[in-house]
Amino acid sequence: MAEPIKMKAKLKNGITTVKAIIRHPMERGGTKSNEEGETETIAPKFIQTISVEHNGNAIASADWSAGISENPFYALKLNGAKKGDKVKLTWKDNDGDSMSQEVEIK
C-alpha cells in the first residue's frame, strides 16, 4: 500500500524545501449516472486544512476546498532550519479524518 503522505525535506544553501504528495480522493461531491443509467449521489470528501510544524512550532497553514485535485502536491520553503530538524505536515478533511507525517530534514 502507498504511503498516505509521501514527504521529504531537503536543506540546500540555507533553505529547506519541503515537498509532499497527499493521497486523498478530494471528491467535490455531486451526482453521476451508473451503468444502469440511475443517478448516484457522490458525497463531498476533501481536505479542509493543512498545517506544517518545524520542531513543534507552527510555521504554515492553509485552508483548502473541493477545488483541489485528487492526490494534491504541497510544497514550501523554510529558512533557519538545520539538518536533523523535524518537519510535520497534518491535514484534516470535511469528514473529520486526519493524517500526519513527520520527516527529518536531510
C-alpha positions in Angstrom: 0.0 0.0 0.0 1.2 3.5 -0.8 2.0 5.9 2.0 -0.9 8.3 2.7 1.6 11.2 2.7 4.8 11.0 0.7 7.0 13.8 2.1 10.6 14.9 2.1 12.6 17.9 3.4 15.9 18.9 2.0 18.3 21.6 3.1 20.3 23.3 0.4 22.2 26.7 0.5 20.5 27.5 3.8 16.9 27.0 2.5 14.9 23.9 3.3 12.4 22.8 0.6 9.6 20.6 1.9 7.6 18.6 -0.6 4.6 16.4 0.0 2.1 14.3 -2.1 -1.0 13.7 -0.1 -3.0 10.6 -1.1 -6.7 11.7 -0.8 -9.7 11.4 -3.2 -10.6 15.2 -2.9 -14.1 14.5 -4.1 -16.1 17.6 -4.7 -19.5 15.8 -4.5 -22.3 15.8 -7.0 -24.1 13.2 -9.0 -23.2 10.8 -11.8 -25.0 8.1 -13.8 -24.1 4.5 -13.1 -24.0 1.6 -15.7 -27.8 1.1 -15.3 -28.5 4.8 -16.0 -29.5 5.5 -12.5 -28.3 8.7 -10.8 -25.9 8.2 -7.9 -25.1 10.9 -5.3 -21.4 11.4 -4.5 -20.7 12.8 -1.1 -18.1 15.5 -0.9 -14.8 14.5 0.7 -11.9 17.0 0.6 -9.1 18.3 2.7 -10.1 21.5 4.5 -7.0 22.4 6.5 -3.3 21.7 6.3 -0.8 22.7 8.9 3.0 22.5 9.0 5.3 22.5 12.0 9.0 22.8 12.4 10.3 21.2 15.6 6.8 21.5 17.1 6.3 25.2 16.2 3.6 26.1 13.6 5.1 27.7 10.5 2.3 27.4 7.9 -1.3 26.7 7.4 -3.7 26.6 4.5 -7.5 26.3 4.0 -8.4 24.2 1.1 -11.8 23.4 -0.6 -13.2 20.9 -3.1 -11.5 22.7 -6.0 -8.1 21.0 -5.3 -7.3 17.9 -7.4 -7.0 14.3 -6.2 -3.7 13.4 -4.5 -2.6 17.0 -4.2 1.0 18.2 -4.1 2.1 20.7 -1.4 5.4 22.4 -1.1 7.0 25.3 0.9 10.4 26.8 1.6 11.8 27.4 5.0 14.7 29.5 6.3 16.6 28.8 9.6 16.3 25.1 9.7 19.1 22.6 10.2 19.8 19.1 9.1 18.2 16.7 11.6 15.3 19.1 12.5 11.8 17.7 12.2 9.1 18.9 9.9 5.5 17.7 10.4 2.5 18.1 8.0 -1.0 17.5 9.2 -4.3 17.5 7.2 -7.9 17.3 8.2 -10.8 16.8 5.9 -14.5 17.7 5.9 -15.4 14.2 7.3 -13.2 14.7 10.3 -10.5 12.3 9.1 -6.9 13.5 9.6 -3.4 12.3 8.9 0.1 13.5 9.9 3.6 12.8 8.6 6.9 13.9 10.2 10.2 13.8 8.4 13.8 14.7 9.3 15.5 17.4 7.3 18.3 15.9 5.2 
